Amino acid sequence: MRHASFIARTVFVQNNDVEAACRILNRILGREEIFDQFRRTRFYEKPYQYRRRVNFEKCKALYNEDMQRKIEFILRKNRVDPFPGSL
C-alpha cells in the first residue's frame, strides 16, 4: 500500500533511508518559508529593518505578479500570428 510522502510536515522514513527523508523535510520547510521565518526571528529585527523588508517583499510580489502576467500573455496559444507567412 502506498502512503503519502508527508502528512502535516511528518515525513515517513522508507527502507531506513534517513538522508532522503531529511532532504524531503528540508524541501517542504523551504517551500513553506519556515526556514526564512526562523532566520528572521532568530535575532531582534529593528523597526527600520522590518519596514525595509516588508516594503521589499511587497515590491517583489508586485514585480513577480506583473512578470507572470506578461509571460502568460506571450505564451498564450490563441493569439494572432505576429509574423504571417513565416515558418
C-alpha positions as CSV (number, residue, x, y, z in Angstrom):
1,M,0.0,0.0,0.0
2,R,1.4,3.4,-1.0
3,H,1.3,6.2,1.5
4,A,1.5,10.0,1.0
5,S,5.1,11.3,1.2
6,F,4.2,13.6,4.1
7,I,1.2,14.4,6.2
8,A,1.2,17.7,8.1
9,R,5.0,18.1,8.0
10,T,5.5,14.4,9.0
11,V,7.9,12.6,6.7
12,F,7.9,8.9,6.5
13,V,11.3,7.1,6.5
14,Q,11.3,4.3,4.0
15,N,13.9,1.5,4.0
16,N,15.9,3.2,6.8
17,D,16.9,6.0,4.4
18,V,17.0,8.9,6.8
19,E,19.1,11.1,4.4
20,A,16.3,11.1,1.8
21,A,13.7,11.8,4.5
22,C,15.7,14.8,5.7
23,R,16.0,16.1,2.1
24,I,12.3,15.8,1.7
25,L,11.6,17.6,5.0
26,N,14.1,20.4,4.2
27,R,12.4,20.8,0.8
28,I,8.9,21.0,2.5
29,L,10.1,23.5,5.1
30,G,11.9,25.6,2.5
31,R,8.8,25.7,0.3
32,E,6.6,26.8,3.2
33,E,9.2,29.5,4.1
34,I,9.6,28.1,7.6
35,F,13.4,28.5,7.4
36,D,13.1,32.1,6.4
37,Q,10.7,32.8,9.3
38,F,13.2,31.1,11.7
39,R,16.1,33.1,10.4
40,R,14.1,36.3,10.8
41,T,13.0,35.6,14.4
42,R,16.4,34.4,15.5
43,F,17.6,37.9,16.3
44,Y,15.7,41.1,17.1
45,E,14.7,42.9,13.9
46,K,14.8,46.7,14.3
47,P,11.8,48.6,13.1
48,Y,13.6,50.2,10.2
49,Q,14.8,46.8,9.1
50,Y,11.3,45.4,9.3
51,R,9.9,48.3,7.2
52,R,12.6,47.8,4.6
53,R,12.0,44.0,4.4
54,V,8.2,44.4,4.2
55,N,8.4,47.1,1.5
56,F,10.9,44.9,-0.4
57,E,8.6,41.9,-0.2
58,K,5.6,44.0,-1.4
59,C,7.6,45.3,-4.4
60,K,8.9,41.8,-5.2
61,A,5.4,40.4,-5.1
62,L,4.1,43.2,-7.5
63,Y,7.0,42.6,-9.8
64,N,6.6,38.8,-9.9
65,E,2.8,39.2,-10.5
66,D,3.4,41.6,-13.4
67,M,6.1,39.5,-14.9
68,Q,3.9,36.3,-14.6
69,R,1.1,38.2,-16.4
70,K,3.4,39.2,-19.2
71,I,4.8,35.7,-19.6
72,E,1.3,34.3,-19.8
73,F,0.4,36.9,-22.4
74,I,3.3,35.9,-24.5
75,L,2.8,32.2,-24.2
76,R,-0.9,32.1,-24.9
77,K,-1.9,29.9,-27.8
78,N,-4.9,31.7,-29.3
79,R,-3.2,35.0,-30.4
80,V,-2.9,36.1,-33.9
81,D,0.3,35.1,-35.7
82,P,2.7,38.1,-35.2
83,F,4.7,37.2,-38.3
84,P,2.3,36.0,-41.0
85,G,4.0,33.9,-43.7
86,S,6.9,32.9,-41.6
87,L,7.7,29.3,-40.6
